[in-house]
Amino acid sequence: ISTLLSDVPEGQLFVLTDTNSAEHCLPLFVDFIGDIPYHLLTLEAGEKNKNLESVQLVWNFLLKHRATREAVLINLGGGMITDLGGFAAATYMRGIRFVNIPTTLLAMVDASSGGKTGIDYQGVKNVIGTFTPPVSTLINPVFLRTLPTDELLSGFAEMLKHALIASQEEWVKLLQLLDEELPHNQFVETLNDTGALQASIAIKEKVVSQDPHEAGLRKILNFGHTVGHAIESAALERNALPHGYCVLWGMVAEVYLSVVKLGCPREVLQQLTQVMLQYYGRPQCDCNQREQLIQRMYQDKKNSANRTPNFTLLRAVGEPKINQYVSEQDIDEALEYLFSL
């Protein structure tokens, strides 16, 4: 990080974090950068704060401290901070440099890489944003030791997604890592020592490098997200749910659709369902909300005009299929399966 910041003019280094990362991770970050001076802005933690009002706080912060186009914004936090901070940097003075330092497993394997920035708006996930890559994404597994178990599981759900779209080999490796008796810190070390963390990041980077603006191939990374984002958006009206949990529930419903529509082996559905029941529990939704969730799926960014919701589904593990338009009746059936577990 010292090398990255060597050409930043005095007074032009800015750090964005949230209340959780400020408490648990900022002291570690300060140790890394030594005596390099910086301006700090701390936002309230939580997905409910990934909104336009928070972006305005960042813009005001940059203006107040006279940030120029030579400024660098460091986003130190989870996906909320890297998404929002990246969007603020991409739009301030038509774009300043930013560096992502993810502090959660979810941000390390998903949100902080790939160049997607954005905020939630009018109850819709990530509907406002840009494709703007950071100068660099710096990952240090030491931050994972600061996480509660539910945050580790949230990130692990995205790792499971990467494995399902990548290969049977990666899928089996991750299933073998799961052990409900595994101590928290040992699990963190296992993710790093086995190369599982690095492999998951590499899967996403390989896809993004071939399709940076989601013209085609990159849509495979949306597996689980059409249903998952609908559940997450509906929950924002009450209490935010961990993104990874919603994606895991979304994957269960979408693997069900994959079995019905594409002949995906039922064993995959059984394996994923077992993971859900053992570690993630059931979604806080019921059958009465199915119509509301389907309507939210119509707001998904992958959709085309005058078509039913667009999904990425699996023919088999490692064989994702994009642009699968699914009828409301089939979606309703998949949701019924999910909610009946």
C-alpha positions as CSV (number, residue, x, y, z in Angstrom):
1,I,0.0,0.0,0.0
2,S,2.9,2.4,0.6
3,T,4.0,1.9,-3.0
4,L,0.5,2.6,-4.2
5,L,0.3,5.8,-2.2
6,S,3.8,7.1,-3.0
7,D,2.6,9.6,-5.6
8,V,-0.4,11.0,-3.7
9,P,0.1,14.7,-3.0
10,E,0.0,15.8,0.6
11,G,-3.5,16.3,1.8
12,Q,-5.0,14.2,-1.0
13,L,-5.4,10.9,0.7
14,F,-9.0,10.1,1.9
15,V,-10.2,7.1,3.8
16,L,-13.9,5.9,3.8
17,T,-15.0,3.4,6.3
18,D,-18.1,2.5,8.4
19,T,-18.6,2.2,12.2
20,N,-17.9,-1.6,12.3
21,S,-14.6,-1.4,10.3
22,A,-13.6,1.8,12.1
23,E,-13.6,-0.2,15.3
24,H,-12.1,-3.5,14.3
25,C,-10.1,-2.8,11.1
26,L,-9.0,0.8,11.0
27,P,-6.2,0.3,13.7
28,L,-4.8,-2.5,11.5
29,F,-4.9,-0.3,8.5
30,V,-3.1,2.5,10.3
31,D,-0.3,0.1,11.2
32,F,0.1,-0.7,7.5
33,I,0.4,2.9,6.2
34,G,2.5,4.2,9.1
35,D,2.7,8.0,9.3
36,I,1.1,8.9,5.9
37,P,-1.5,11.6,6.7
38,Y,-5.1,11.1,5.6
39,H,-8.7,12.5,6.0
40,L,-11.2,10.0,7.5
41,L,-15.0,9.7,7.0
42,T,-16.9,7.1,8.9
43,L,-20.4,6.2,7.8
44,E,-23.0,4.2,9.7
45,A,-22.7,0.5,9.0
46,G,-25.4,-1.5,7.2
47,E,-26.9,-2.0,3.8
48,K,-29.7,0.4,4.6
49,N,-27.1,3.2,4.4
50,K,-26.0,2.3,0.9
51,N,-28.0,5.2,-0.5
52,L,-27.8,8.6,-2.2
53,E,-27.7,10.4,1.1
54,S,-24.5,8.6,2.1
55,V,-23.0,9.3,-1.3
56,Q,-23.7,13.0,-0.7
57,L,-21.8,12.7,2.6
58,V,-18.8,11.4,0.7
59,W,-19.0,14.2,-1.9
60,N,-19.3,16.8,0.8
61,F,-16.4,15.3,2.6
62,L,-14.2,15.4,-0.5
63,L,-15.2,19.0,-1.3
64,K,-14.7,20.2,2.3
65,H,-11.1,18.9,2.2
66,R,-10.5,20.3,-1.3
67,A,-10.0,16.9,-3.0
68,T,-8.6,17.4,-6.5
69,R,-8.4,14.9,-9.4
70,E,-5.0,13.8,-7.9
71,A,-6.9,12.5,-4.8
72,V,-7.1,8.9,-3.8
73,L,-10.0,7.5,-1.9
74,I,-9.4,4.3,0.1
75,N,-12.6,2.2,0.7
76,L,-11.9,0.3,3.9
77,G,-14.8,-2.0,4.7
78,G,-17.3,-4.5,3.4
79,G,-19.4,-4.5,0.2
80,M,-21.5,-1.5,1.3
81,I,-18.4,0.7,1.6
82,T,-16.6,-0.6,-1.6
83,D,-19.8,-0.3,-3.7
84,L,-20.7,3.2,-2.4
85,G,-17.2,4.5,-2.1
86,G,-16.4,3.4,-5.6
87,F,-19.5,5.1,-7.0
88,A,-18.7,8.3,-5.1
89,A,-15.1,8.3,-6.4
90,A,-16.3,7.5,-10.0
91,T,-18.6,10.5,-10.1
92,Y,-16.6,13.1,-8.1
93,M,-14.9,15.4,-10.6
94,R,-15.9,12.8,-13.3
95,G,-13.7,10.3,-11.5
96,I,-10.8,10.1,-9.1
97,R,-8.7,7.1,-8.2
98,F,-9.9,4.7,-5.5
99,V,-8.4,1.7,-3.8
100,N,-10.6,-1.1,-2.3
101,I,-9.4,-2.8,0.9
102,P,-12.2,-5.3,1.7
103,T,-12.6,-6.3,5.3
104,T,-15.3,-8.9,5.0
105,L,-15.2,-12.3,3.2
106,L,-18.1,-11.2,1.0
107,A,-16.3,-8.1,-0.2
108,M,-13.0,-10.0,-0.7
109,V,-14.5,-12.6,-3.0
110,D,-17.2,-10.5,-4.7
111,A,-18.0,-6.8,-4.0
112,S,-14.5,-5.3,-4.1
113,S,-13.4,-6.7,-7.4
114,G,-15.0,-6.5,-10.9
115,G,-15.4,-2.8,-11.2
116,K,-19.1,-2.6,-10.3
117,T,-19.9,0.4,-8.1
118,G,-23.4,1.5,-7.0
119,I,-26.1,2.2,-4.5
120,D,-29.6,1.0,-3.7
121,Y,-32.4,3.3,-4.8
122,Q,-36.2,3.3,-4.2
123,G,-35.8,-0.1,-2.6
124,V,-34.0,-1.7,-5.6
125,K,-30.6,-3.2,-5.1
126,N,-27.7,-1.6,-6.9
127,V,-29.9,0.1,-9.5
128,I,-27.7,3.2,-9.6
129,G,-24.0,2.8,-10.4
130,T,-21.1,2.6,-12.8
131,F,-18.6,0.1,-14.2
132,T,-15.4,1.7,-12.8
133,P,-12.4,-0.4,-11.7
134,P,-10.4,0.5,-8.6
135,V,-6.7,1.3,-9.0
136,S,-6.1,-1.8,-6.9
137,T,-7.9,-4.2,-4.6
138,L,-5.7,-5.2,-1.6
139,I,-6.7,-8.3,0.3
140,N,-5.4,-9.3,3.7
141,P,-7.0,-12.3,5.3
142,V,-6.1,-10.9,8.8
143,F,-9.3,-8.8,8.6
144,L,-11.4,-12.0,8.5
145,R,-10.5,-12.7,12.1
146,T,-12.6,-9.7,13.1
147,L,-15.8,-11.1,11.6
148,P,-18.7,-12.8,13.4
149,T,-19.8,-16.2,12.1
150,D,-22.8,-14.9,10.1
151,E,-20.6,-12.6,8.1
152,L,-18.2,-15.4,7.3
153,L,-21.2,-17.5,6.1
154,S,-22.5,-14.6,4.1
155,G,-19.2,-14.4,2.2
156,F,-18.9,-18.2,1.9
157,A,-22.3,-18.2,0.0
158,E,-20.6,-16.2,-2.8
159,M,-17.8,-18.7,-2.8
160,L,-20.3,-21.5,-3.2
161,K,-21.8,-19.6,-6.1
162,H,-18.4,-19.3,-7.8
163,A,-17.8,-23.0,-7.3
164,L,-21.2,-24.0,-8.8
165,I,-20.6,-22.0,-12.0
166,A,-16.9,-23.0,-12.2
167,S,-16.4,-26.8,-11.9
168,Q,-17.4,-29.9,-10.0
169,E,-13.9,-30.0,-8.5
170,E,-14.3,-26.5,-6.9
171,W,-17.8,-27.4,-5.7
172,V,-16.6,-30.6,-4.0
173,K,-13.6,-28.8,-2.4
174,L,-15.9,-26.2,-0.7
175,L,-18.4,-28.9,0.5
176,Q,-15.4,-30.6,2.2
177,L,-14.4,-27.4,4.0
178,L,-17.8,-27.2,5.8
179,D,-17.7,-28.5,9.3
180,E,-20.1,-27.2,11.9
181,E,-17.6,-28.0,14.7
182,L,-14.8,-26.1,13.0
183,P,-13.6,-23.2,15.3
184,H,-14.0,-19.7,13.9
185,N,-10.3,-18.8,13.6
186,Q,-9.4,-22.3,12.3
187,F,-12.0,-21.8,9.5
188,V,-10.5,-18.5,8.6
189,E,-7.0,-20.1,8.4
190,T,-8.4,-23.0,6.4
191,L,-9.9,-20.7,3.8
192,N,-6.5,-19.1,3.3
193,D,-4.2,-22.1,3.7
194,T,-6.1,-24.4,1.3
195,G,-6.2,-21.7,-1.4
196,A,-10.0,-21.7,-1.3
197,L,-10.1,-17.9,-0.9
198,Q,-7.6,-17.2,-3.7
199,A,-9.4,-19.7,-6.0
200,S,-12.8,-18.1,-5.5
201,I,-11.3,-14.6,-6.3
202,A,-9.6,-16.0,-9.4
203,I,-12.9,-17.4,-10.7
204,K,-14.5,-14.0,-10.6
205,E,-11.5,-12.2,-12.0
206,K,-11.3,-14.6,-15.0
207,V,-14.9,-14.0,-15.9
208,V,-14.7,-10.2,-15.4
209,S,-11.5,-9.9,-17.5
210,Q,-13.3,-11.5,-20.5
211,D,-16.5,-9.4,-20.1
212,P,-15.9,-6.2,-18.0
213,H,-19.3,-4.6,-18.8
214,E,-21.6,-7.6,-18.5
215,A,-22.4,-7.9,-22.2
216,G,-22.7,-11.7,-22.0
217,L,-20.4,-14.1,-20.1
218,R,-20.3,-12.0,-16.9
219,K,-24.0,-12.7,-16.4
220,I,-23.0,-16.1,-15.0
221,L,-21.9,-14.3,-11.9
222,N,-25.6,-13.3,-11.3
223,F,-26.5,-16.9,-10.5
224,G,-28.7,-16.9,-7.4
225,H,-29.1,-13.2,-7.5
226,T,-32.4,-12.8,-9.4
227,V,-34.3,-14.5,-6.5
228,G,-31.7,-13.4,-3.9
229,H,-31.9,-9.7,-4.7
230,A,-35.7,-9.9,-4.6
231,I,-35.6,-11.4,-1.1
232,E,-33.0,-8.8,0.0
233,S,-34.9,-5.9,-1.5
234,A,-38.1,-6.9,0.2
235,A,-36.3,-7.3,3.5
236,L,-34.9,-3.7,3.3
237,E,-38.4,-2.5,4.0
238,R,-38.1,-4.1,7.4
239,N,-34.6,-5.2,8.5
240,A,-31.7,-5.8,6.2
241,L,-30.6,-9.4,5.7
242,P,-27.0,-10.5,5.0
243,H,-26.5,-10.4,1.2
244,G,-24.8,-13.8,1.1
245,Y,-27.7,-15.4,2.9
246,C,-30.2,-14.0,0.4
247,V,-27.9,-15.3,-2.5
248,L,-27.8,-18.7,-0.9
249,W,-31.6,-18.8,-0.7
250,G,-31.7,-17.5,-4.2
251,M,-29.4,-20.3,-5.4
252,V,-31.6,-22.9,-3.9
253,A,-34.6,-21.6,-5.8
254,E,-32.6,-21.2,-9.0
255,V,-31.1,-24.7,-8.8
256,Y,-34.7,-26.0,-8.5
257,L,-35.5,-24.1,-11.7
258,S,-32.3,-25.5,-13.2
259,V,-33.5,-29.1,-12.4
260,V,-36.9,-28.4,-13.9
261,K,-35.9,-26.4,-17.0
262,L,-32.4,-27.6,-17.9
263,G,-32.1,-31.1,-16.4
264,C,-29.5,-30.2,-13.8
265,P,-28.8,-33.2,-11.6
266,R,-31.1,-33.3,-8.6
267,E,-28.2,-34.2,-6.4
268,V,-26.9,-30.7,-6.7
269,L,-30.2,-29.4,-5.3
270,Q,-30.1,-31.9,-2.5
271,Q,-26.5,-30.9,-1.6
272,L,-27.3,-27.1,-1.6
273,T,-30.5,-27.6,0.3
274,Q,-28.6,-29.5,3.0
275,V,-26.0,-26.7,3.3
276,M,-28.8,-24.2,3.6
277,L,-30.7,-26.0,6.3
278,Q,-27.5,-26.8,8.3
279,Y,-25.9,-23.4,8.2
280,Y,-28.1,-20.6,6.8
281,G,-31.6,-21.6,8.0
282,R,-34.8,-20.8,6.1
283,P,-35.6,-17.4,4.5
284,Q,-37.8,-15.0,6.5
285,C,-40.5,-15.1,3.8
286,D,-43.6,-17.1,3.3
287,C,-45.8,-18.2,0.4
288,N,-47.9,-15.0,0.8
289,Q,-45.0,-13.0,-0.4
290,R,-44.4,-14.9,-3.7
291,E,-46.2,-12.4,-5.9
292,Q,-44.4,-9.5,-4.3
293,L,-41.0,-11.2,-4.9
294,I,-41.8,-12.0,-8.5
295,Q,-42.7,-8.4,-9.2
296,R,-39.3,-7.4,-7.7
297,M,-37.6,-9.8,-10.1
298,Y,-39.0,-7.8,-13.0
299,Q,-36.9,-4.9,-11.7
300,D,-33.7,-6.9,-12.1
301,K,-31.0,-5.2,-14.3
302,K,-30.6,-8.3,-16.5
303,N,-34.2,-8.1,-17.8
304,S,-35.3,-7.3,-21.4
305,A,-38.4,-5.3,-22.2
306,N,-41.6,-7.3,-22.6
307,R,-40.0,-10.6,-21.3
308,T,-40.4,-12.7,-18.2
309,P,-37.6,-12.4,-15.6
310,N,-34.2,-13.4,-16.8
311,F,-32.1,-15.9,-14.9
312,T,-28.7,-17.6,-15.0
313,L,-29.3,-21.3,-14.5
314,L,-27.2,-24.4,-14.4
315,R,-27.3,-27.3,-16.8
316,A,-24.8,-29.0,-14.4
317,V,-22.1,-27.8,-11.9
318,G,-19.7,-25.8,-14.0
319,E,-22.2,-25.4,-16.9
320,P,-24.0,-22.1,-16.3
321,K,-26.5,-20.9,-18.9
322,I,-27.3,-17.2,-19.2
323,N,-30.5,-15.5,-20.5
324,Q,-32.9,-18.1,-19.3
325,Y,-36.4,-16.5,-19.3
326,V,-38.7,-18.2,-16.8
327,S,-42.5,-18.0,-16.6
328,E,-44.1,-16.7,-13.4
329,Q,-45.7,-20.1,-12.9
330,D,-42.3,-21.8,-12.8
331,I,-40.8,-19.1,-10.5
332,D,-43.8,-19.5,-8.2
333,E,-43.1,-23.2,-8.0
334,A,-39.5,-22.6,-7.2
335,L,-40.4,-20.2,-4.4
336,E,-42.9,-22.7,-3.0
337,Y,-40.1,-25.3,-2.8
338,L,-37.8,-22.8,-1.1
339,F,-40.4,-21.7,1.5
340,S,-41.6,-25.2,2.2
341,L,-38.2,-26.5,3.4
